[in-house]
């Protein structure tokens, strides 16, 4: 669990058209098997980070190493096999005309043999619970279903790492929960490392570790509990504190003896309904 | 509106034509388009008509469905008929009324040419009615594969086609959404003089274009991140299989061609 799978050293990046750095001197490690959430407001550099990790851009300075191999133009295609990415818009990453064609797209690109391909498509769709939609066309699917197909397309390539780049931000609450649940199961079954880039702190609250990005720099890193201690500071960074954290803070100010900040609604409810008997 | 258009509309059914390899269907239609021009008398046209209706019967697509779909094109066929009827001035005079004179050759030409037109449309509709667009794309890619040797981008063309096919419904949904949003803002799409209505399309087209470009860019990034780097070294998930029925169908068409050559005058 503790060996670093991805290492970033002093990474800086600038888009051609802009003068300021999108990322400036960022260094951190991603550990094998962890769920890492990268949070930050719009333009904090978190999406740029995702693109750098997948070799869609290359750092101006510094280096990125994935599984011990430096990420360069030569190694980028190998790296993309190891790192799968799910993007924000469910429609704009659906390439195939049907569900199975879309899952097969990545496999075709990597020249996987057909018999193997058929097997992997079926298996991956089974895994994300979309097997009964094999021949469905994308416009008949919900956003959450499309994202699950995208995930199937990613896991068909057997990556070690899956990056969710705002993958749930365009979904309704049910679709969001479906997608996150799927990823959680996959992480367990395949021992995958998950990097979820999000501005939804409620989603981040369930991660093992959170990185807070601000203006292209790494602002803070820590466990969700440590990060939510920052409180007002987070609001200043343009992030919204999850409702249970906010509520437990207010309740504490009102004098309720809550022992800590609660990260999930369930935890808070559990504490609240049992606390009365202690008073 | 699009529902009534017969072109590109696939009707699922279990028929020989549905199960045929898209490659053989494409070759068949292409050859048919060529041999239609061999016909030049009653007998040959009659044979072609019989063949076409035989194909419709084989496709198991309901006639009623073909008829409603063809209605808009029928107008064009009738127009062709009248054009020849009135403008050809050869042969004996059949009929004269005021300034309208109809000649024998005009009637002959009119019927033959509009019949030719009609048969062509029928046959090509049979292709699209029995073959899904993606199958047509696969068939084309496979048929055009030899052109790769002269650096013709066959794979790219096929991919472009399949992506457009995939995005048509998405863009239709989006058009619908934008239309509703603009209607809510007071744009009137359905009444007023033509000039006003054409103007009303502008606030529909501009957002559609902007979002399409954004989609295209995001799609390109997504494709690249999934390892797409052109046709080289790519394997194919969809497979085509040429069967006995494909050879048989083509043999039948070859026989028809031979008969046409023998019977034409």
Interface residues (C-beta under 8 A of the other chain):
Chain A: X51 X54 X56 X77 X80 X81 X84 X85 X87 X89 X91 X92 X93 X94 X95 X96 X97 X98 X100 X101 X104 X105 X106 X107 X108 X109 X110 X111 X112 X113 X114 X117 X118 X121 X137 X138 X139 X153 X154 X157
Chain B: X133 X134 X162 X163 X165 X166 X169 X170 X173 X214 X215 X218 X219 X221 X222 X223 X224 X225 X226 X227 X228 X229 X233 X234 X235 X236 X237 X238 X239
